[in-house]
Amino acid sequence: MEATKDYIAHLDSKKRITLRGALYQYYNVKEYGNGCILLEPRELSVPEDISARTLADMDRAIENFKKGDASPIIDLSDF
């Protein structure tokens, strides 16, 4: 595979790198021990529905709450 762009990038003061002309807003980053960094574009989307598994977990949590099977109250007054 031949490179479509070839340029030098550097870290800014906040240790960030800017990608010139990036086609995507989000990338999955994988860093390897040999110094290679792999960027895979990601397109985030809003899920259409809540999964059946998530709904079942929520139902189980509410059942436990109604039974009184819940963790003790956390005191957040210090914050």
N, C-alpha and C positions, 0 to 999 in steps of 0.2 A: 504494500500500500504506500502510496506517495503522499507526502505532506502537502496540504493545501495552503498552510501558513507557516512561516518560520520567522520568529522574532525573539528577542531577549526580554524577559519579564523580570521584575525585581520586587522585593517586599517593600511596602511602605512602612511608615512609623508604627502602624498598628498590626504589622505582620500580615498584610493582605496582598494578594496578587490580583491585578485587573486583567480580565480576558478581553482582548480587543475584538470588537464585532461579534460578540457571543450571540449565538442563535437562540439560546434557551436562558431562562431566568434561574433555573435550579439545576444543579449537577450533583451526582453521587460521586464522592471522592474516595479513592482507594490509594493508600500510600504503602509502598513495599520497602522492605529492608535494604534493597539495593539502590534506593533513591528514586525509583520510578514512581510517578504519580499518574493514575488513570482517572480521567473525568468521563462520566457517562451521563448524558443529558436525561433529565427527568421532567415530565410534565405533570404537575399536580392537578388533580381534579377533585371535585366535590362528589362524594359517593351519593348515589341516588337513594339508597335505602340503608337503614341500619341492619346489620347482618342478624340472622336468626340466633347465632351464638351470643352476640352482644345483648340482644333482647332477653335471652334466657338468663344470662348473668345478672342483668338488671332485675328481673323478676325474683331470682334467688336472693339477691341482696335485700330487696324490699320485704320478702318473706322473713328473712333473718331479723331485720330491723323490727318488724311487727311482733316477733316472738321475744324481742328484747335481747337477742344474741348479737350484740354490737360491742365495739371497743369502748373503753371508758372515755368520758368527756375529756378533751384536751384543753388545758388552760392556756389561752393565747393572750392573756392580759399583759404579759411582759412585752409584747410586741406592739 
